[in-house]
Amino acid sequence: MDQTIQQYQQVMAVCREVFKNKMKDYGTAWRILRPESITDQIYIKARRIRSIEDKGVMKVDEDPRDEFIGIVNYSIIGLIQLGLGTSEDEIDPDSAIQLYNQYFQKALELMQAKNHDYEEAWRSMRISSYTDLILMKIKRTKQIEDNKGKTLVSEGVDANYLDMVNYAMFALIKTDFK
């Protein structure tokens, strides 16, 4: 488990650096996005990964690893937006990073709890299974969004975003630490 936490934190640092660099390029323009739009953005990335996995060929010069990083970062943006609400006003970069770190820490804690119970079963899974699980979580999220956030017995959108972070992190760990 210590190895998993160390690898998770190393990949987390990569995702955070991409987030910071994108923020330098674009600011926090993502603040205008509604959660449904964020879910669709994650869908586009996961669908592209699955297409590349199925076809074995890509024509755009961004590999699946870049898309998994995008899934992590958009999922965290989704969590931030659920917390703050949509706004045309951007937030300062330091506040954005603080929120980013807060939600990433929450994802790490969830991963540790589940990893304890499932005994690192994710390490025996194929990366394509993480892609499928992310796509399933997106479908669930869309259904919850279409139901205006109401569920009978299921967790909410936030729990699905956290799971998407962790599935993408597992793919990145398996990619980076073969």
N, C-alpha and C positions, 0 to 999 in steps of 0.2 A: 504494500500500500504506500510506503514511503516513496518508492520509485514512481508510482503513479502521480502522487502529489507533486513531486519534483518536475516530472515531465509536463504535467498540467500547467504548472506555474511558468515553465519555460515557453510553452506554446501561448499561454496567456500574455506574456510579455510581447511576443510577436504580434498578436492580435491588437494589443493596446497601442503598439507603435504604429501600425497601419491606421488605427482609429485617429491617433494624434496627427499623423501626416495628412490624412484626408481632411481633418478639421483645419489644418493650416491652409489647405487648398480651397476648401469650400465653406469654412466656418461651421456653424450648426444649422445650416439650411434645412436639415432633416426635421427640425422642430415643427415645420409646417405639415408634416405627414401625419395622417390619421393612422391609427393602428391597422386598419384594413389595408391601407396602402403598403405599410411595412410588411405585413403578412404576404402580400402579393410580390413584393420585392424578394423576400426570402424564397417564395415559390419559384420565381424565375431562376434564381441561383441553383436551387436544388434540382429543378427540371433540367437545367443545362448539364449539371453533373451526371444525372442519370442518362441523358442523351449521349454524353461522351463515354460513359461506362458501357452502354449498349452498342454504340457504333464503333468504339475503339479509335475514333478520329475526332479531332477538334480543328476548327477553321479560324477561331479567334485565339489570339495569343495570350490567353489567361488559362492556366491549368486548373484542374479541380481543387487543388490546394488553395488557390486564391479565392475560389468560390466558397469553400468551407470557411475561410477567414471572414468572408462577407456575410455568411450565414450567422456566424458568431456575433459579429458587430451589429448587424441589423436586428438580431434578436435582443441584444442588449439595448439598442436604441428603442426597440419596441417596449421593453420594460421601463425605460426612462419615460417614454411618452405616456404609458399607462399611469405612471406615477404623477407626472406633471400636467398631463393633458396637452392637446394640440395647441400650438401658438404660432403666430407669424413673427413673434419676437424671438430672436436668438438668445442663447444664454452664453455667458462668458466661458472661455475654454477651461478654466480651472474648475468651475462648477460642473461642467460636462464630464471632465475626467474624474472628479470626485464621485459623481453618480455612476459613471461607467465602472469604476473600481468597486463601488458598493454592490452593484448587481452582479459583477463577475465573482465577487466573494460569495454572494448568495448561491450562485451556480456551483462554485467549488464546494461549498458546504453540502449542497444537495447531492453532488456527485460522491462525496465521501460517505454520506449516509447510505446511499443506494449501493455504492461499491462494497461497503461492509456487508450488506445483506446478500448481494448477488455474487460476492467473492470474485470480482474482476472477470465475470463472464464475458464482458465486452471485448476482452483481449482475444478471445477465440472467435469473434465474429468477423465477417468480411466487411470491408469498407462500403461495399454496395448495399449491405443491410442497413448501415447508418443512413445512407441516402434514402432508402425506402422508408425508414422510420421517421426521418425528417419530413418526407412528403406526407406520410400519414398524419403526423402532428399538425402539418399545415392544413390538411383537410379538416381535422378536428377543430382547429382554431377558426377556420372560416365558418364552420357550422355554428360555433359559439358566437362569433361576431354577427352572423346572420340572425341569431336568436337574441341579439341585443345583450349578450353577456350572461343570459340566464341558462343555468344548467340544473338538472334534477339531482344527479349524483356525481357528476364529474368535476374535476378541477377546472379552473378558469384559464383564460388566455395567458396569464402570467406563468402558470405552471407549464404550459406548452412551450412558451418561449424559453424557459429555463431548460427544459428537456432538449430543445433544439440546440441550445448552446452546448450542452454536454455531448450530444451525439456528434456534432461537428468537431468538438474538441477531441473526442475519441478517434475520429478519422484523421485529424491532424497529428495526434500523437502517433498513431500507427504509420502515418506517412513519414513523419520526421525521425522516428526512432525505430526503424525497421530491425 
